Amino acid sequence: MASDNMRKYILELFEQSQILLENTDTIPEAIEKLKLILKVDPNHAPTNFSLGYAYYHLGNIEESVKYFMKAKELDYPQEKIDVFINVLISKEKFPAKEAEELSRANNVKLFLVYIVIVTIVSYFSRNFLTEGYLGGWDSMSHVFKTWFTMESFAGRSSFDWCEYWYQGSPIMPMYAPLFYVTSALLAIITRLNALEASKWIVFLSYPLSALSFYYFTRRDQIDVASIAGALLYGLIPWHFSYVIVLGNPTYALCYVFLPPLFKYVGGSTQFDLVLSSVAFSLTTLSHQGTGFLLAYVLLWYHLFTGIINRTLRRSLVRLGLLGVLSAGLLSFFWIPYAYYSSTMSSFQVPFQPVYEAVGQLLQQDHFMYLGSPIILVLIASMFLVLISRNREGMVFSLITLLSFIITFGYNDPTVKIIYPFAKLIGPGYRFNILTSFTISMVLNIALKEIPGIMEKVKILKINEKRITQIQFVLLIFTTILTISAVLPISDFYNLSIPDSHGSLYSLLSIEDENVRAWWLPRGALEAALPMFTGLSTPDGWYDQGARPENVALIHELADIQLGENPEYFVDQLEVLSVRYLVITGSQLYNPLKTIEKLELVEELQGIALFRVKNIDQLTVNPKPSSARLYEITGIIVSVMVVAGIIYYNYRYARSYEKKMLI
């Protein structure tokens, strides 16, 4: 009973002091009441913080620092203390020794958190560095583009016109180039080859994405909620399946840029607007399809935010400004892209009908696999957000639900009303990148709201230290669930290039580079033939950047005539200037052995290499003369936007300095 009376006495004094702190004239009286509390309980963290606050406003820096540091020792929320300590440090009113010690301690804490995150995430992504090539449907076509970028940097090719695919193709203006440029630069600096550099960029993207999440969502050096969110974001199974199964490593960099985008997109200053535009541009330059998807989702994000916060007009205005600024920054990319898309083939082969099913979320061998532990974490987190009524958490919960609805129902006529962009953005599974982030954000926000939730439901009286302990327990629990979900699919290895392929690469590599070779049936590894031999191929991957007439001929020959009419197929090789033909599968190449125009060079392990007789030196279609105008226009617009941003922010900074002086 005495203990209950004491708590009641402390609570009454504390509530009275908080009222007195609202008026500068009554702060001394508030200090008296706060010191009465400390006589009873010297380790009452909120009281120590309030005394620091009181002395701060009275200008008594020494006493203010004393009580702020005491509150810090008692595990009072770091972000609340840092608001005042950072101001004191910036005004050089914080004791130099204490400031240095505090900075050193904070840096050590932050470094240790980074080490923990990097170690855990890197362990599960380490197999990307094993021998062989990246698995997945498309992977080697992307590695080829890294190799081509290296060739361009070395001056052996033109970055904006590739002679190795489709008899001349603008494959780089047609593809978001950031992954290829980053991988090529790493290869040049470290003397790695294109495949090794690509694997390193993929591997590094995992710990970097987790660190990015933590850095842009943390409130202090050790933010337990942000650690849990960062580990989930770095290890969520969809993060792996995009590379392991779909074979698209360019998505990996998108994960790195989503946290800063959503950090700044909700800001209120022009600096936030600029930074969110930069983050959006980097995401788009990592994968343009994700950029289109992100533009669509940001519309819903601003609608939900505006409705929940009752700031719909302001939200839509900021969305418009973000769109204009991002379009200006990306002009150097999208203006040439729009030109080539109107004149060249741009994914003319339609996406195969894909019907994602909810049950696939639990299938470990499917690229839609998420795992029941992650689903459990999501449901629990959304429940906590609902209880706390956290507006940001509600927005991300709504975005998550919307993404699931579109992912599993985008073929439904009703869903098509809100998502009519399937042909532009692609199948519903492409939402998985964004949903990976929103799920992690919901968890992060839910754990941050634990103190308020426990106070609201009045489960028990707890202090700040106990709350931290509860959050650590939840961190460990959610991390175990995350690891249990990703563990079954993280034990993968890269694929080895067959010995037969290596032998044929060696044979073709000694040939004149001014000839063209074609490997059929078509595939991503086959499309990467120029990287291994230096020879061009009439084919490519997904037809992007090819002339429409070339696409029609390639599909007819490769998909129909090779199997049904071999002689006609061989006759048409002259049109494509194919000197060497590589065919996999005896059922396809045996009928070719009797054709006079072909000479069998090598046959091994189910693969045959033919030389096509009487083929002239290859000819490369020239780059369209009008393309240069669009490229220059795009560069000029982007430069003007960047210059405008720099000038505007310079003027703003100068006007702000003048106001501060006045």
N, C-alpha and C positions, 0 to 999 in steps of 0.2 A: 504493500500500500504506500509505504514511504517513497519507494522508487517511482511509483505512478504519480505521486504528488510532485516529486522533483521534476519529472518530465513535463508535467503540466505547468510548473513554475517557469521552467526554461522556455517553453513554447510561448507563454504569455509575454515574457520579457522580450523575446526575440521578435514577436509580432509587433509589439509596441515600438521597438527600435527601428523596424523597417518603415513604419509610418513616419517616424521622426526624421529618418534619413532622406525623406523626399523634400525636405525644406532645409536650405542651408543654415538658417538661423537656429534650427533645433538639432543640428548635428552633434554639438557638445552634450546635449541631454541624451541623445541616442548612444553616445560613447559610454556614458555612465551606466546605462542599462546593460550594454553589451559586456562591460567589464564585470558586472554583477554575475552574469552567466558564467564567465571564465573562472570566477571564484568557486563556482560549483562544479563546472566541467571544463578544465583548461584545454581539453582536446576536442571541443565542439567546433568542427571545421567551418560551418556557415558563419559562426560568430567571429572567428578569426578573419575570415574573408571580409565580413561586414566592417570590422574595425579597420582593415587595410583600406577599404573603400572610403570610410569616413575620414581617415587621416589624409588620404589622397586628395579629397575635395577641400580639406582645410589647409593643404600645402605643406603638411608635415611629412616630408618624403621619408625620413629615417624611420618613423613609426609605421608609416604605410608599408614600406618594404618589409619591415619586421613581421607584420601580421600577414601580409600576402605570402611570404615564404613559409610561415608557420602553417597557413592553410594548405599550401602546396605539399608540405610534409604529411599532412593529414589526409591526403588524397582527395582534396576538393577538386572539382572539375577543372582541368588544366586550361581549357579554352577561355573560361571566365577570368582566370587570373592573368593569362597572357595579354588580354585586352589592355589592362592597365600597366603591366610590366613593360610591354613593348612600347607604349607611349612614353614611359619614364626613360627607357633606354634611348629612344629616338631623340628625346630632349636633353640627353646626357645628364639626367637627374638621378638615374639609378646608379648606386655605388659601382665603380668600375670593376672592382674585384668580384663582387657578387654577380655582376652582369656576365663577366667572363666565365665564372664557374657555372652559372646557369646555362649559358650558351653551350659550354662544353658538355654539360650533363645532358642537355636536350639533344645535342648532336649524337652523342653516344647511344642514347635510347633509340633515336630514329635509325641509326646505322644498324643496330642490333635487330630492329624490326625488319629492316630491308633484308638483312642476311637470312633471317628465318623464312621470309616469304620467297626469296630467290632460291634458297636451298630446297624447300619443299616442292615448289613448282618445277624447278629444273630437274629434280629427280625423276618426275613422272614424264617429262618431255625429252629425256636424255636420248631415247632411242632414235630420235630424228637424226642423230649424228652417227648412227651405225653405217657400216659399209653398204654400198648399193645405191639405188636411186629411189626417190620418194615414191611411195605407193599412191594409189588412187587413179581415177580415170584420166585426169587431164595433166598430171604433174609434169611430165617431161616436155610438154608443149610450153609450159611456163619457164622451165629451165632453159629451153632453147632461146627464149626471148632474153634471158639474162646473158647467155652467150653472145647473142646478136648485139646487145647493148655494149658488151666488152669489145666486140669487133668495131663498133661505131666509135667508142672512145679511143681505140687504137688507130683510127683513121682508115680502116680497111673497108668500112661500109658507111652508108649514110643513114643516120638515126631515123630519119623520117621516110625512108624508102628502102624496103628490104628486097634484095634480089634473090634471096634463097627460097622464098615461098611464092607460089601462084604466078610465076613469071614476072614478078615485080608487084610489091604490095606495100601499102602504108600500115603495116601491122602495129607499129608503135603508136602512131596517132590514133589508132583504133582501140588500143588497150590502155588502161590506166598504168602509167609507167613507174610508179614509185618503188614497187618491189624490185623490178628489174634494175633500176638505176642504183638502188641501195645495195643489192647483191653484187652488181658489177663493180661498184666502188670498193666494196669489201674484198672482192676477188683481186682487184688491182693492188690494193694496199697490202694484202696478206699473201699474195701470190698463190691463191687458191684457184681451182678451176671453177667453171660456172656451176656445176653440180654441188661441189663442196660449199661454195659461198651461199648458194640458195638454201642448203640445209642449215647452215649456221644462222641465216636470217630467220628462218622458220623457228629454229630452236630458241633463239634469243627473244622472239616475239612473245613467248609464253611468260617468262619472268618479267619482261618489260610491261606486258599488259597488266599483270598483277600489281606491279609497282605503280603503274599509272593510275590504277583504280585506287590504291591506298593513298597515294600522294594527293589526288584531287578530291578525296572524300573525307580524309582524316580531320579531326578537330584539334588534336594535339599529337605529341610525339608517339605515344602509345595509345592508339585508338582501337580497342578490342573489336568493336563493331566493324570498323573498316578492314581490319585484318581478316575477319571472317569473310567479308564480302570479296576482298582481294583474292583470297585462296579459292573461293568458289568461282570467281570470274576467270582465274588463270587455269583452273582444272576442270571446268564444266565439260562434260563429254562432247558437246557440240563443237567446242573449240578444237578438239582432236579430229572428229569425223570429217570436218571440212577439208583437212589435208590427207588423212589416212584413206578415206573412202572416196570423197569427191575429187581429191587430188588438185585442189586449188590453193596453193600457198599464199596467193595474194590477199586472201581474206585475213591471214594472220595479222597483218599490219593494221587492219580495220579495228581489231580489238584494242590496239594501243591508243588509238585516237578518240574512241567513244567517251572515255571518262572526262577528258578535258572539254570535249564538246558540250556535254550536259552540265559540267561544272559552270561554264561561262554562259550557256544559252539562257540560264535562268537569272543572270545578273542584270543590273539596272544601269550600268555605266556604259559609255561608248567603248571603253577598253574591253569590257566583257563582250560587247558586240563584235569587236574586231577579232578577239581571240577565239570566239565561237565560230566565226567565219573561217579563220585559219584552220581550226580543227576539222570543220566540215570539209574544207578543200582538201586537206591531207587524207581524210577518209575516202573521198571521191577519187583522188589520185592513186589510192591503194586498190580500189575496185569500183569502177564507175557504176555497176549495177547496184552496189550497196549505197552509193551516193544517191541514186534515184529513189531507192527504198527509204533512205534516211529523210529525204525531202518530204516524202509522203507521211512518214511517221511523225516528223516534226510538226506537221500541220495538226495532227491529232493531239500531240503533246501540248501545243499552245492553246488549242481549243479546250482541252481538259483543264489546263492550268488557269486559263482565263475564266472559265465557268466556276471552278472551285474557289478561286480567290476573288471572284467578281471583278476581274480586270480584263475582260475579254477584248475590248478595243485596244488596250495597251499591248496585250499579248500578240494580237494579229498585226499591229503596226511593227513590233519588233521582229516578228516572223518575216514580214515583207522586207524590212531593212536587211535582215540576215540573208534573205534570198538574193537581193540586189548586190550586196557586197560580195557574197560568195561567187555569184555569177561573174562579177567583174574580176575577182582574183583568178578564177578558173578559165578566163577567156582564152588564154594561150593554149588550153587543152580542148575546150568544148567547141570553139569556132572551127578549127580544122576537123574535129570529130564529126560535127554536123555536116560539113562539106563532104567528107569521105563517105559518111553514112548514106548520103543522097546519091552518090555516084558508084559506090562499091557495095559488095554484099556485106550486110551486117547481121550476122546470125539469121540468114535466110532460111536455114533449116529450122523448122519450128521445134520448140521444146516438146519432147515426147510427153504424152499425157501422164501426169504423175498424180497419184491419189494417196496422199499421206493419211494414215489412220492413227488414231490415238494409241492403239495397241503397239505401234512401232516404237513408242517412247520407251518401251521395256525390252525391246529386242536388241541384244548386245551386238548382233551382226549387221544391224541396219544403221544407215547414216542419221536416222531420226532418233536414235537411242539417247535418252536422257537419264533414265534410271529412277527407280522408285525412291531412293534416298533423297535425290534432288527434288522430286515432286513433293515429298513429305516436308522438306525444308521450305519450299515455296508456299505450300498451303498454310503451314504454321506461321510463316512470316507475314503473309497477307492477313491472317487472323489478328496478329498482334498490331499491325498497322491499322486495321479497322477499329480495334479497341482504342488505340491511342488517338485516332482521328488526325494523324499526321497528314497534312495536305500533299506534301511532296510524295510521301509513300503511297497515297491514294492514286496520284497521277501515274506513278510507275506501275502500280497494280493494274490500273485500267489499261495501260499500254500493253502490259503482259497478256491480259485477257484478250485484248483486241488482236494481238499477234497470234495467239493460239487459234482464235476463231478463223482468221484469214489462212493460217497455215493448213488447217484441217478442213477448211470449207471453201477455198477460193474457187472451186469448180461449181459451187452451189449458186444458182441464179440469184438468190437473195443476198449472198455475200458479195457477189460481183457488183452489186449496187454501190457498196462502199469501197470495193477494191477492183476497179475496172482496168487496172494496169498490169495484169498478169503477163501480157505480151512484152511489155517494156521492162518490167522488173524481174519477171521470171516466176517460177513455181513458189509455193508457200514456204518451202524449207529455207528459202533465203532470209526469212525473218529470224532464223535461229541465231544469227550474229547479234542482232539487236536484242532479242529476248534473253540471250545470255547475260547481257548487261543489265536489263531491267530486273531479272530475277535476283542478280547479285545486289542491286540497289535496294530492292525490297527487303532482303535479309539485313543489309547494312542499316537501313533506317529502323527496322523492327528492333534490332539489338540496341540501337541508340535510344529508343523509346522505353526500354525496360524500366528505368527509374520512374518515369511518369506513369507507366502502366501499373506498377506495383503500388504507387501512391494512390492511384485512382481506384483500384479494386480493393485497396486496404487489406492486402493479404497478411502483412505483418509489418511492424515498425523496423525499418532497417536504416543503417547509416551508409555513408558513401563507400566505405571500405567493403561492406557486405555486398553492395550493388556491383562493385568491380569484380568481386569474387564470383558472383552469379554470372556476370557477362563472360568471364574467363571459362567457366564451366560450359556455357552455351557455345563459346568459340571452339572449345575442344570437341564438343558433341557434333556441331555442324561440320567441322573439318573432317572428323571421322566419317560422317555420312558422305561428304564430298569425295573423299578418297575411296570409299567403298564403291561409289558409283563409277569413278573413272578407272579404277584398278583393272577391271576386266579388259578394257580396250587400250590401256597404256602399254601393255606388254606386247608391242608389235616390233617389227624390224623392217628396215628398208629392203627393197627387192634387188636381187642380184641380176646384172645384165647377163643373159645366157652366153656361154662360150661361143656358140654359133654366131651370135650377133657380133661378138668381138672379132672373130675371124673375118667376117664379111666387111666390117668397118676397116680392118687393116688392108684388105684387098682394094677397097674403093678409095682409100685415102691416098694411094700412090697414083691415082688417075689424074688426068688433067682437070683442073677445077672448072674449066669452061664447058662442062657437060652437066647433064641433069640426070638424077637417079630417082626412081620411084619404088617405094616399098609398100606392098599390098599383102593382105587387107589393111585398111587404114587404121591408125591408132595414134595415140599421143607419142609413144616411143618411136614409132615409125616417122612421125612428123618431125622429130628431132634429129633425123638423119644428117642434115647439114652440120650440126654441132660435132658429130663424131667423124665426119669424112671431109668436110669442107665443100661438098658438092651440093648444088641446088636440088630442090624437089618441086614438081609441078603442083604438089598438094600443100596442105597446111593443117589447120585444126579449126573446126567449127566454121570454116568458110569466111571468117571475118577478115575483111580487107581484100577479098578477091573480086575480080571483075565478074559480074553476073554470068556472062557467057562462059567463062572459065569454070565457074561453079557447076553449071549445067553439064558441061562436057566431062568434068572430073567425076561427078556423081554417076553419069551414064556409064562411063568406062569402068570405074572401080566397083560399083554396086550392081551392075547389070551385065555388061558385055563381057567382062573377064570370065564369068562363070558360064554364060549362055552362048557367046559368040567370040571365042578367043581370036580368030583370024581378024575380025573387024576391030577388036580391041587393039591388036598389034599394029594394024594399019594406021590407027589414029594416034599412036605414040609419036609419029613424026610431027604432028601438029603441036605437041607439047615439048618437042625436042628432048625426048627421053632417050638417053644413050644406054643406061643400065636399069634393069628391072629386077627387083628382088621380090620373090613370091614365097609366102609361108603357107605350107599345106600341100601335100603331094596331089590331092584331088584337084587343086587349082593349077599347079605348075606342070603336071605330067602331060596334059593336052598341048602345052606350049612347046614341048620338046620337038615336035614334028613340024613346026612352022619355020619356013626357010629364013625369014627375016631375023630370027633369034639364034644366038649362039650360046650354048650352055657353058658358063665359065666355071661354076662351082656348085656342088650339091652336098649339103651336109645337115644332118639332124632335122630333116623336114623343111629345109629352106633351100631355094635354088636361086642362083645369081645368073642372069642372062645379060648378054651384050646385044643391043639392038643395032643391026647393020644399017649403014647408009644414013646416019643421022648427022645433020649439020651441027656446028657449034651453037650453043644455046643463044637465044635472043631474049633480052629482058625488056619488058614494056617500060617505057619511060614514065617518069613521074609527071602527072598532068601539070601543064604550065600554069594553070589558074590556081593550083593548090598553094603556091608560094604567097599569093595575095592574101589568102585566108590565114595562113600561118603568121604572116607579118602583122595583119590586123589584130589577131588574137594576142600577140605579144605586146603590141602597142597599147591595147586596152588594159591588159593586166598591169603593165608598167605604170600607166596613168592612174589606175586605182591604187596601187601601192604608194605612188608618190602623193596622191590625195590623202591617203590615210596618214602618212608620215607628217604631211603639212598640217592637217587638221589637229592631230594629237600634239604637235609642237605648239600650235597656237593655243590650244586648250591648256597645256602645261604652263605656258607663259602667263596666261590670264589668271590661272590658279595661283601662281607665285605672287602676282601683283596683289591679289585679294588677301593672301596670307601676310604680305608686308603691311597692307593697310590695317 
